[in-house]
Amino acid sequence: MATQTKTASAARTGFVPVMFAVVLGLGLITLTGHVQAAALHDAAHDVRHATGFPCH
Ligand SMILES: [Zn+2]
């Protein structure tokens, strides 16, 4: 009985992180699919410079 209750609780608490991951993933795919490629490149380039990563 106690194991059954624990399993149901774990399944309920796992729903929110899964939905968060699904929404985040779909959002990233939608964002990267619709944004201009040059804008993505510039953003990645700026992050590379800001973090001190060797670039050019
Ligand atoms: Zn650079």
N, CA, C, O and the ligand as a Tripos MOL2 file, in Angstrom:
@<TRIPOS>MOLECULE
protein
  225   223    57     0     0
PROTEIN
NO_CHARGES

@<TRIPOS>ATOM
      1 N           0.8270   -1.1960    0.0000 N.3       1 MET1
      2 CA          0.0000    0.0000    0.0000 C.3       1 MET1
      3 C           0.8640    1.2490    0.0000 C.2       1 MET1
      4 O           0.6140    2.1900   -0.7540 O.2       1 MET1
      5 N           1.8970    1.2520    0.8630 N.am      2 ALA2
      6 CA          2.7540    2.4260    0.9290 C.3       2 ALA2
      7 C           3.5290    2.5920   -0.3780 C.2       2 ALA2
      8 O           3.7260    3.7150   -0.8430 O.2       2 ALA2
      9 N           3.9690    1.4800   -0.9730 N.am      3 THR3
     10 CA          4.7210    1.5440   -2.2260 C.3       3 THR3
     11 C           3.8410    2.0800   -3.3490 C.2       3 THR3
     12 O           4.2860    2.8570   -4.1940 O.2       3 THR3
     13 N           2.5800    1.6470   -3.3390 N.am      4 GLN4
     14 CA          1.6520    2.0860   -4.3840 C.3       4 GLN4
     15 C           1.4300    3.5960   -4.3060 C.2       4 GLN4
     16 O           1.3870    4.2790   -5.3290 O.2       4 GLN4
     17 N           1.2900    4.1090   -3.0780 N.am      5 THR5
     18 CA          1.0830    5.5470   -2.9020 C.3       5 THR5
     19 C           2.3170    6.3200   -3.3500 C.2       5 THR5
     20 O           2.2040    7.3690   -3.9850 O.2       5 THR5
     21 N           3.5110    5.7900   -3.0120 N.am      6 LYS6
     22 CA          4.7550    6.4770   -3.3690 C.3       6 LYS6
     23 C           4.9190    6.5290   -4.8860 C.2       6 LYS6
     24 O           5.3510    7.5410   -5.4370 O.2       6 LYS6
     25 N           4.5710    5.4310   -5.5550 N.am      7 THR7
     26 CA          4.7000    5.3820   -7.0070 C.3       7 THR7
     27 C           3.7620    6.3970   -7.6630 C.2       7 THR7
     28 O           4.1500    7.0870   -8.6070 O.2       7 THR7
     29 N           2.5480    6.4850   -7.1680 N.am      8 ALA8
     30 CA          1.6060    7.4390   -7.7360 C.3       8 ALA8
     31 C           2.0940    8.8640   -7.5150 C.2       8 ALA8
     32 O           1.9290    9.7170   -8.3870 O.2       8 ALA8
     33 N           2.6940    9.1310   -6.3570 N.am      9 SER9
     34 CA          3.2100   10.4580   -6.0690 C.3       9 SER9
     35 C           4.3630   10.7960   -6.9930 C.2       9 SER9
     36 O           4.4610   11.9210   -7.4830 O.2       9 SER9
     37 N           5.2460    9.8170   -7.2360 N.am     10 ALA10
     38 CA          6.3840   10.0650   -8.1170 C.3      10 ALA10
     39 C           5.9180   10.3400   -9.5360 C.2      10 ALA10
     40 O           6.4870   11.1860  -10.2250 O.2      10 ALA10
     41 N           4.8900    9.6340   -9.9750 N.am     11 ALA11
     42 CA          4.3730    9.8520  -11.3210 C.3      11 ALA11
     43 C           3.7610   11.2480  -11.4390 C.2      11 ALA11
     44 O           3.8770   11.8950  -12.4800 O.2      11 ALA11
     45 N           3.1120   11.7060  -10.3720 N.am     12 ARG12
     46 CA          2.4760   13.0260  -10.4180 C.3      12 ARG12
     47 C           3.5330   14.1300  -10.4330 C.2      12 ARG12
     48 O           3.3910   15.1090  -11.1640 O.2      12 ARG12
     49 N           4.6050   13.9780   -9.6220 N.am     13 THR13
     50 CA          5.6180   15.0190   -9.5740 C.3      13 THR13
     51 C           6.4730   15.0170  -10.8280 C.2      13 THR13
     52 O           7.0950   16.0320  -11.1400 O.2      13 THR13
     53 N           6.5260   13.9010  -11.5630 N.am     14 GLY14
     54 CA          7.3190   13.8570  -12.7810 C.3      14 GLY14
     55 C           6.6370   14.5150  -13.9580 C.2      14 GLY14
     56 O           7.2830   14.7640  -14.9760 O.2      14 GLY14
     57 N           5.3710   14.8000  -13.8550 N.am     15 PHE15
     58 CA          4.6220   15.3720  -14.9730 C.3      15 PHE15
     59 C           5.0570   16.8060  -15.2700 C.2      15 PHE15
     60 O           5.2070   17.1790  -16.4330 O.2      15 PHE15
     61 N           5.2550   17.5970  -14.2440 N.am     16 VAL16
     62 CA          5.6010   19.0100  -14.4490 C.3      16 VAL16
     63 C           6.9770   19.1660  -15.1150 C.2      16 VAL16
     64 O           7.0910   19.9220  -16.0800 O.2      16 VAL16
     65 N           8.0290   18.4750  -14.6340 N.am     17 PRO17
     66 CA          9.3160   18.6010  -15.3350 C.3      17 PRO17
     67 C           9.2620   18.1170  -16.7740 C.2      17 PRO17
     68 O           9.9100   18.6960  -17.6460 O.2      17 PRO17
     69 N           8.5020   17.0670  -17.0330 N.am     18 VAL18
     70 CA          8.3910   16.5680  -18.4090 C.3      18 VAL18
     71 C           7.7170   17.6130  -19.2870 C.2      18 VAL18
     72 O           8.1780   17.8870  -20.3950 O.2      18 VAL18
     73 N           6.6280   18.1970  -18.7970 N.am     19 MET19
     74 CA          5.9450   19.2210  -19.5790 C.3      19 MET19
     75 C           6.8330   20.4420  -19.7710 C.2      19 MET19
     76 O           6.8190   21.0600  -20.8350 O.2      19 MET19
     77 N           7.6110   20.7950  -18.7380 N.am     20 PHE20
     78 CA          8.5410   21.9200  -18.8570 C.3      20 PHE20
     79 C           9.5630   21.6380  -19.9520 C.2      20 PHE20
     80 O           9.8650   22.5170  -20.7590 O.2      20 PHE20
     81 N          10.0960   20.4200  -19.9880 N.am     21 ALA21
     82 CA         11.0820   20.0560  -21.0040 C.3      21 ALA21
     83 C          10.4620   20.0770  -22.3950 C.2      21 ALA21
     84 O          11.1020   20.5190  -23.3500 O.2      21 ALA21
     85 N           9.2230   19.6040  -22.5200 N.am     22 VAL22
     86 CA          8.5510   19.5910  -23.8280 C.3      22 VAL22
     87 C           8.3440   21.0230  -24.3200 C.2      22 VAL22
     88 O           8.6300   21.3370  -25.4760 O.2      22 VAL22
     89 N           7.8460   21.8860  -23.4370 N.am     23 VAL23
     90 CA          7.5880   23.2800  -23.8340 C.3      23 VAL23
     91 C           8.9020   23.9750  -24.1740 C.2      23 VAL23
     92 O           8.9820   24.7080  -25.1600 O.2      23 VAL23
     93 N           9.9310   23.7480  -23.3610 N.am     24 LEU24
     94 CA         11.2310   24.3710  -23.6200 C.3      24 LEU24
     95 C          11.8070   23.8830  -24.9480 C.2      24 LEU24
     96 O          12.3210   24.6810  -25.7320 O.2      24 LEU24
     97 N          11.7240   22.5860  -25.2020 N.am     25 GLY25
     98 CA         12.2570   22.0340  -26.4450 C.3      25 GLY25
     99 C          11.5140   22.5500  -27.6650 C.2      25 GLY25
    100 O          12.1370   22.9340  -28.6550 O.2      25 GLY25
    101 N          10.1810   22.5650  -27.6040 N.am     26 LEU26
    102 CA          9.4070   23.0820  -28.7320 C.3      26 LEU26
    103 C           9.6820   24.5660  -28.9370 C.2      26 LEU26
    104 O           9.7280   25.0420  -30.0720 O.2      26 LEU26
    105 N           9.8660   25.2960  -27.8400 N.am     27 GLY27
    106 CA         10.1790   26.7130  -27.9390 C.3      27 GLY27
    107 C          11.5200   26.9400  -28.6110 C.2      27 GLY27
    108 O          11.6520   27.8230  -29.4590 O.2      27 GLY27
    109 N          12.5140   26.1510  -28.2390 N.am     28 LEU28
    110 CA         13.8430   26.2870  -28.8520 C.3      28 LEU28
    111 C          13.7910   25.9510  -30.3430 C.2      28 LEU28
    112 O          14.3840   26.6500  -31.1640 O.2      28 LEU28
    113 N          13.0810   24.8810  -30.6820 N.am     29 ILE29
    114 CA         12.9810   24.4850  -32.0900 C.3      29 ILE29
    115 C          12.2530   25.5620  -32.8850 C.2      29 ILE29
    116 O          12.6690   25.9040  -33.9910 O.2      29 ILE29
    117 N          11.1610   26.1030  -32.3260 N.am     30 THR30
    118 CA         10.4220   27.1550  -33.0110 C.3      30 THR30
    119 C          11.2770   28.4040  -33.1650 C.2      30 THR30
    120 O          11.3000   29.0210  -34.2300 O.2      30 THR30
    121 N          11.9780   28.7720  -32.1020 N.am     31 LEU31
    122 CA         12.8190   29.9820  -32.1340 C.3      31 LEU31
    123 C          13.9280   29.8350  -33.1740 C.2      31 LEU31
    124 O          14.1130   30.7170  -34.0130 O.2      31 LEU31
    125 N          14.6600   28.7310  -33.1240 N.am     32 THR32
    126 CA         15.7720   28.5680  -34.0520 C.3      32 THR32
    127 C          15.2850   28.3260  -35.4700 C.2      32 THR32
    128 O          16.0340   28.5540  -36.4200 O.2      32 THR32
    129 N          14.0710   27.8780  -35.6370 N.am     33 GLY33
    130 CA         13.5530   27.6590  -36.9820 C.3      33 GLY33
    131 C          13.0900   28.9260  -37.6480 C.2      33 GLY33
    132 O          13.0650   29.0040  -38.8760 O.2      33 GLY33
    133 N          12.7210   29.9300  -36.8640 N.am     34 HIS34
    134 CA         12.1540   31.1410  -37.4460 C.3      34 HIS34
    135 C          13.0910   32.3250  -37.4030 C.2      34 HIS34
    136 O          12.8690   33.3090  -38.1080 O.2      34 HIS34
    137 N          14.1500   32.2570  -36.5810 N.am     35 VAL35
    138 CA         15.0430   33.4100  -36.4920 C.3      35 VAL35
    139 C          16.0080   33.3860  -37.6760 C.2      35 VAL35
    140 O          16.2870   32.3250  -38.2340 O.2      35 VAL35
    141 N          16.5100   34.5490  -38.0510 N.am     36 GLN36
    142 CA         17.4660   34.6220  -39.1540 C.3      36 GLN36
    143 C          18.7690   33.9380  -38.7530 C.2      36 GLN36
    144 O          19.2120   34.0550  -37.6110 O.2      36 GLN36
    145 N          19.3750   33.2300  -39.6850 N.am     37 ALA37
    146 CA         20.6090   32.5050  -39.3820 C.3      37 ALA37
    147 C          21.7180   33.4630  -38.9780 C.2      37 ALA37
    148 O          22.5400   33.1300  -38.1240 O.2      37 ALA37
    149 N          21.7540   34.6530  -39.5810 N.am     38 ALA38
    150 CA         22.7900   35.6220  -39.2470 C.3      38 ALA38
    151 C          22.6390   36.0910  -37.7980 C.2      38 ALA38
    152 O          23.6330   36.3260  -37.1120 O.2      38 ALA38
    153 N          21.3960   36.2270  -37.3380 N.am     39 ALA39
    154 CA         21.1680   36.6580  -35.9600 C.3      39 ALA39
    155 C          21.6630   35.6050  -34.9800 C.2      39 ALA39
    156 O          22.2610   35.9400  -33.9580 O.2      39 ALA39
    157 N          21.4130   34.3130  -35.2890 N.am     40 LEU40
    158 CA         21.9170   33.2300  -34.4390 C.3      40 LEU40
    159 C          23.4310   33.2380  -34.4170 C.2      40 LEU40
    160 O          24.0350   33.0750  -33.3560 O.2      40 LEU40
    161 N          24.0550   33.4240  -35.5680 N.am     41 HIS41
    162 CA         25.5080   33.4260  -35.6600 C.3      41 HIS41
    163 C          26.0870   34.5930  -34.8700 C.2      41 HIS41
    164 O          27.0730   34.4330  -34.1510 O.2      41 HIS41
    165 N          25.4740   35.7640  -35.0020 N.am     42 ASP42
    166 CA         25.9670   36.9360  -34.2810 C.3      42 ASP42
    167 C          25.8330   36.7450  -32.7750 C.2      42 ASP42
    168 O          26.7220   37.1280  -32.0160 O.2      42 ASP42
    169 N          24.7180   36.1530  -32.3440 N.am     43 ALA43
    170 CA         24.5070   35.9280  -30.9150 C.3      43 ALA43
    171 C          25.5450   34.9520  -30.3670 C.2      43 ALA43
    172 O          26.1150   35.1770  -29.3000 O.2      43 ALA43
    173 N          25.7840   33.8760  -31.0950 N.am     44 ALA44
    174 CA         26.7920   32.9010  -30.6580 C.3      44 ALA44
    175 C          28.1700   33.5350  -30.6530 C.2      44 ALA44
    176 O          28.9830   33.2530  -29.7720 O.2      44 ALA44
    177 N          28.4380   34.3840  -31.6210 N.am     45 HIS45
    178 CA         29.7260   35.0570  -31.7250 C.3      45 HIS45
    179 C          29.9310   36.0010  -30.5400 C.2      45 HIS45
    180 O          31.0140   36.0580  -29.9570 O.2      45 HIS45
    181 N          28.8670   36.7440  -30.1920 N.am     46 ASP46
    182 CA         28.9650   37.6660  -29.0670 C.3      46 ASP46
    183 C          29.2150   36.9140  -27.7610 C.2      46 ASP46
    184 O          30.0100   37.3550  -26.9310 O.2      46 ASP46
    185 N          28.5410   35.7860  -27.5780 N.am     47 VAL47
    186 CA         28.7290   34.9880  -26.3600 C.3      47 VAL47
    187 C          30.1530   34.4570  -26.3060 C.2      47 VAL47
    188 O          30.7650   34.4180  -25.2380 O.2      47 VAL47
    189 N          30.6760   34.0550  -27.4380 N.am     48 ARG48
    190 CA         32.0460   33.5460  -27.4900 C.3      48 ARG48
    191 C          33.0340   34.6270  -27.0620 C.2      48 ARG48
    192 O          33.9640   34.3530  -26.3040 O.2      48 ARG48
    193 N          32.8370   35.8560  -27.5460 N.am     49 HIS49
    194 CA         33.7300   36.9450  -27.1650 C.3      49 HIS49
    195 C          33.5390   37.3160  -25.6980 C.2      49 HIS49
    196 O          34.5130   37.5740  -24.9930 O.2      49 HIS49
    197 N          32.3000   37.3450  -25.2400 N.am     50 ALA50
    198 CA         32.0040   37.7590  -23.8740 C.3      50 ALA50
    199 C          32.6050   36.7860  -22.8550 C.2      50 ALA50
    200 O          33.0030   37.1910  -21.7620 O.2      50 ALA50
    201 N          32.6680   35.4940  -23.2240 N.am     51 THR51
    202 CA         33.2090   34.5030  -22.2960 C.3      51 THR51
    203 C          34.7120   34.3420  -22.4400 C.2      51 THR51
    204 O          35.3110   33.5260  -21.7390 O.2      51 THR51
    205 N          35.3490   35.1210  -23.3560 N.am     52 GLY52
    206 CA         36.7950   35.0660  -23.4980 C.3      52 GLY52
    207 C          37.2860   33.8640  -24.2640 C.2      52 GLY52
    208 O          38.4750   33.5460  -24.2310 O.2      52 GLY52
    209 N          36.3800   33.1880  -24.9590 N.am     53 PHE53
    210 CA         36.7700   32.0150  -25.7450 C.3      53 PHE53
    211 C          37.5190   32.4890  -26.9920 C.2      53 PHE53
    212 O          37.0560   33.4210  -27.6490 O.2      53 PHE53
    213 N          38.6640   31.8780  -27.3460 N.am     54 PRO54
    214 CA         39.4050   32.3140  -28.5260 C.3      54 PRO54
    215 C          38.5520   32.2000  -29.7900 C.2      54 PRO54
    216 O          37.9020   31.1800  -30.0230 O.2      54 PRO54
    217 N          38.5630   33.2400  -30.5840 N.am     55 CYS55
    218 CA         37.6920   33.2500  -31.7610 C.3      55 CYS55
    219 C          38.4710   33.5900  -33.0190 C.2      55 CYS55
    220 O          38.7170   32.7120  -33.8460 O.2      55 CYS55
    221 N          38.8640   34.8520  -33.1800 N.am     56 HIS56
    222 CA         39.5750   35.2430  -34.3980 C.3      56 HIS56
    223 C          40.5860   36.3290  -34.0970 C.2      56 HIS56
    224 O          41.2850   36.7890  -35.0000 O.2      56 HIS56
    225 ZN         34.9940   36.6990  -32.9950 Zn       57 ZN57
@<TRIPOS>BOND
     1     1     2 1
     2     2     3 1
     3     3     4 2
     4     3     5 am
     5     5     6 1
     6     6     7 1
     7     7     8 2
     8     7     9 am
     9     9    10 1
    10    10    11 1
    11    11    12 2
    12    11    13 am
    13    13    14 1
    14    14    15 1
    15    15    16 2
    16    15    17 am
    17    17    18 1
    18    18    19 1
    19    19    20 2
    20    19    21 am
    21    21    22 1
    22    22    23 1
    23    23    24 2
    24    23    25 am
    25    25    26 1
    26    26    27 1
    27    27    28 2
    28    27    29 am
    29    29    30 1
    30    30    31 1
    31    31    32 2
    32    31    33 am
    33    33    34 1
    34    34    35 1
    35    35    36 2
    36    35    37 am
    37    37    38 1
    38    38    39 1
    39    39    40 2
    40    39    41 am
    41    41    42 1
    42    42    43 1
    43    43    44 2
    44    43    45 am
    45    45    46 1
    46    46    47 1
    47    47    48 2
    48    47    49 am
    49    49    50 1
    50    50    51 1
    51    51    52 2
    52    51    53 am
    53    53    54 1
    54    54    55 1
    55    55    56 2
    56    55    57 am
    57    57    58 1
    58    58    59 1
    59    59    60 2
    60    59    61 am
    61    61    62 1
    62    62    63 1
    63    63    64 2
    64    63    65 am
    65    65    66 1
    66    66    67 1
    67    67    68 2
    68    67    69 am
    69    69    70 1
    70    70    71 1
    71    71    72 2
    72    71    73 am
    73    73    74 1
    74    74    75 1
    75    75    76 2
    76    75    77 am
    77    77    78 1
    78    78    79 1
    79    79    80 2
    80    79    81 am
    81    81    82 1
    82    82    83 1
    83    83    84 2
    84    83    85 am
    85    85    86 1
    86    86    87 1
    87    87    88 2
    88    87    89 am
    89    89    90 1
    90    90    91 1
    91    91    92 2
    92    91    93 am
    93    93    94 1
    94    94    95 1
    95    95    96 2
    96    95    97 am
    97    97    98 1
    98    98    99 1
    99    99   100 2
   100    99   101 am
   101   101   102 1
   102   102   103 1
   103   103   104 2
   104   103   105 am
   105   105   106 1
   106   106   107 1
   107   107   108 2
   108   107   109 am
   109   109   110 1
   110   110   111 1
   111   111   112 2
   112   111   113 am
   113   113   114 1
   114   114   115 1
   115   115   116 2
   116   115   117 am
   117   117   118 1
   118   118   119 1
   119   119   120 2
   120   119   121 am
   121   121   122 1
   122   122   123 1
   123   123   124 2
   124   123   125 am
   125   125   126 1
   126   126   127 1
   127   127   128 2
   128   127   129 am
   129   129   130 1
   130   130   131 1
   131   131   132 2
   132   131   133 am
   133   133   134 1
   134   134   135 1
   135   135   136 2
   136   135   137 am
   137   137   138 1
   138   138   139 1
   139   139   140 2
   140   139   141 am
   141   141   142 1
   142   142   143 1
   143   143   144 2
   144   143   145 am
   145   145   146 1
   146   146   147 1
   147   147   148 2
   148   147   149 am
   149   149   150 1
   150   150   151 1
   151   151   152 2
   152   151   153 am
   153   153   154 1
   154   154   155 1
   155   155   156 2
   156   155   157 am
   157   157   158 1
   158   158   159 1
   159   159   160 2
   160   159   161 am
   161   161   162 1
   162   162   163 1
   163   163   164 2
   164   163   165 am
   165   165   166 1
   166   166   167 1
   167   167   168 2
   168   167   169 am
   169   169   170 1
   170   170   171 1
   171   171   172 2
   172   171   173 am
   173   173   174 1
   174   174   175 1
   175   175   176 2
   176   175   177 am
   177   177   178 1
   178   178   179 1
   179   179   180 2
   180   179   181 am
   181   181   182 1
   182   182   183 1
   183   183   184 2
   184   183   185 am
   185   185   186 1
   186   186   187 1
   187   187   188 2
   188   187   189 am
   189   189   190 1
   190   190   191 1
   191   191   192 2
   192   191   193 am
   193   193   194 1
   194   194   195 1
   195   195   196 2
   196   195   197 am
   197   197   198 1
   198   198   199 1
   199   199   200 2
   200   199   201 am
   201   201   202 1
   202   202   203 1
   203   203   204 2
   204   203   205 am
   205   205   206 1
   206   206   207 1
   207   207   208 2
   208   207   209 am
   209   209   210 1
   210   210   211 1
   211   211   212 2
   212   211   213 am
   213   213   214 1
   214   214   215 1
   215   215   216 2
   216   215   217 am
   217   217   218 1
   218   218   219 1
   219   219   220 2
   220   219   221 am
   221   221   222 1
   222   222   223 1
   223   223   224 2
@<TRIPOS>SUBSTRUCTURE
     1 MET1         2 RESIDUE 1 A MET
     2 ALA2         6 RESIDUE 1 A ALA
     3 THR3        10 RESIDUE 1 A THR
     4 GLN4        14 RESIDUE 1 A GLN
     5 THR5        18 RESIDUE 1 A THR
     6 LYS6        22 RESIDUE 1 A LYS
     7 THR7        26 RESIDUE 1 A THR
     8 ALA8        30 RESIDUE 1 A ALA
     9 SER9        34 RESIDUE 1 A SER
    10 ALA10       38 RESIDUE 1 A ALA
    11 ALA11       42 RESIDUE 1 A ALA
    12 ARG12       46 RESIDUE 1 A ARG
    13 THR13       50 RESIDUE 1 A THR
    14 GLY14       54 RESIDUE 1 A GLY
    15 PHE15       58 RESIDUE 1 A PHE
    16 VAL16       62 RESIDUE 1 A VAL
    17 PRO17       66 RESIDUE 1 A PRO
    18 VAL18       70 RESIDUE 1 A VAL
    19 MET19       74 RESIDUE 1 A MET
    20 PHE20       78 RESIDUE 1 A PHE
    21 ALA21       82 RESIDUE 1 A ALA
    22 VAL22       86 RESIDUE 1 A VAL
    23 VAL23       90 RESIDUE 1 A VAL
    24 LEU24       94 RESIDUE 1 A LEU
    25 GLY25       98 RESIDUE 1 A GLY
    26 LEU26      102 RESIDUE 1 A LEU
    27 GLY27      106 RESIDUE 1 A GLY
    28 LEU28      110 RESIDUE 1 A LEU
    29 ILE29      114 RESIDUE 1 A ILE
    30 THR30      118 RESIDUE 1 A THR
    31 LEU31      122 RESIDUE 1 A LEU
    32 THR32      126 RESIDUE 1 A THR
    33 GLY33      130 RESIDUE 1 A GLY
    34 HIS34      134 RESIDUE 1 A HIS
    35 VAL35      138 RESIDUE 1 A VAL
    36 GLN36      142 RESIDUE 1 A GLN
    37 ALA37      146 RESIDUE 1 A ALA
    38 ALA38      150 RESIDUE 1 A ALA
    39 ALA39      154 RESIDUE 1 A ALA
    40 LEU40      158 RESIDUE 1 A LEU
    41 HIS41      162 RESIDUE 1 A HIS
    42 ASP42      166 RESIDUE 1 A ASP
    43 ALA43      170 RESIDUE 1 A ALA
    44 ALA44      174 RESIDUE 1 A ALA
    45 HIS45      178 RESIDUE 1 A HIS
    46 ASP46      182 RESIDUE 1 A ASP
    47 VAL47      186 RESIDUE 1 A VAL
    48 ARG48      190 RESIDUE 1 A ARG
    49 HIS49      194 RESIDUE 1 A HIS
    50 ALA50      198 RESIDUE 1 A ALA
    51 THR51      202 RESIDUE 1 A THR
    52 GLY52      206 RESIDUE 1 A GLY
    53 PHE53      210 RESIDUE 1 A PHE
    54 PRO54      214 RESIDUE 1 A PRO
    55 CYS55      218 RESIDUE 1 A CYS
    56 HIS56      222 RESIDUE 1 A HIS
    57 ZN57       225 GROUP 0 **** ****
